[in-house]
Amino acid sequence: MGKIGINILIEREKKGSKIIFIASSPDINVFAEGKDIDEVKEKFIGGAKHHLENFPEDKRLLMKKENFEMPMIQKIFL
């Protein structure tokens, strides 16, 4: 079976005096938190694998989706 592409969004947040990173996905209901981008991506991948093992119907839906790139997100100031 081929690999499944999942779009993720990584946001930086301040939690107390620390900066954390949060990864989420519009494709599946998985969230992860980490101290840096590499850690949050690794945790997200682990969570996504676990999710897809437990929800095979989500895996089938993702396999049917065409591979579109995530839209670019840009911060604008008004």
N, C-alpha and C positions, 0 to 999 in steps of 0.2 A: 504494500500500500504506500502511496506517495505521502509527502509531507503536507500538512495543513497550514495555511497561512492565516494568522490571526492579527488583526490590527490592534495596537495598544496605544494608549495615551499615557504619558508620564508627566506628572505635575510635581512641582516643588512646593512644599508648604513649611511654614514655621510652626513647630510644636514646642511651646515654651521657649527655651533659648536655643533649641536645636533645629536644624534644617533636615527635613525628611523628604523622601520621594515616594509618590503613590502611583501605582500603575493600575489602569483599568482598561476595559475593552468594550467597544460597542457590539462586538460579535458574541461574546459569552459573558456570563455573570461571574467574573473572577476579578478580585482586587488583591493587590499586594503592597506592602510597605517596606522600605529599606533605607539605609543610611546613605546610599549613593545609587547612581543609575545602574551600575553592574549588579549590585545586590538586589535591587527591586526587579530587574529583568529576570534574574535567576529564580527568585521567589515566584514571580508571575508564571514562568514556564513550568515550575513544579506544580503550582496551583492549577494551571490550565490542563496539564496532563492528568492530574487527579480528577478534575471536573469531567473531562471527556471520557475517562474510564468509567465513571459513575453515571454519566448521562450520555449513553451512546447515541441517542436521538439527536443531541446537539452536534456530535461529531459527524453524523450523516448529513445534517443540514449544512455544516461548514464545507463538507466535501463537495456539495452540489453548488455552492456559491462560486461565481466567477471571481477571479482574483483581480479586484480593483484596488488601486492605491488609496490609502486614507487621504481624505481631503487635507490640504495644508491649513493649519491653524495659525493665525497671525494676530498679534495684539495690536490694536489701533487705539489711538487717543483722540477724543473728540473735544 
